[in-house]
């Protein structure tokens, strides 16, 4: 059993938050003639994750590189510089479904599937 740190660095601390916010884990946005996939909600609580994968339109699962957890700062989950960039360069209206797997640092796994209309940012 993990001991809470008070800094949201472990699965014990971030899993309840991510479980409650599962509908907001990801977003799709049409921008400049492309579809962009955002993982902002997951990245905001990544310190309790060990890995993350995603699949577009039922394709193969792909690893999304998690930025480091900045444990030596006051805000360990903050994204610094270019960390946590969205998936870019996808053709417009190409993302119809998105599957996401999160691997917590306590070895548990969670999964979610989304339809475009559920996650499309206007």
Helices and strands as residue ranges (DSSP letters): H 11-20, G 22-24, E 27-31, E 34-38, H 40-43, G 46-48, E 49-56, E 62-63, E 87-91, E 97-104, E 109-115, H 116-119, E 120-121
